Amino acid sequence: MQALIECGISRILTSGQHPNVSEGIGLIQKLITVAKKEIIILPGSGVRSATIPMLMEAGAVELHSSARQLVPSKMDYTVHSMNESLDTWGVDTAEIKAMKALISK
């Protein structure tokens, strides 16, 4: 951590070395404590309205979220032999509103 501070790093994006912040919350909390506000620990990966209270309680002051949701294709197109579809990822506006409401409290 000290080496990063000396290099002028201001922010570290992390999931706590796990696939999502829920599983990595222990390390995230330790990093926030060690950083002592010299580096912002920016939790990311799985940040949703359900995880924000836990992250804020751990001391997170900034959060990173894609707030994504799977959007089914409106076209009737599926190539079963190739395990392929035209579904895409889009922004979940309801989730963004829920997250914003929690952060605004």
Helices and strands as residue ranges (DSSP letters): H 2-6, E 11-14, H 21-35, E 40-43, H 52-57, E 68-71, E 78-79, G 80-82, E 84-85, E 88-91, H 93-104
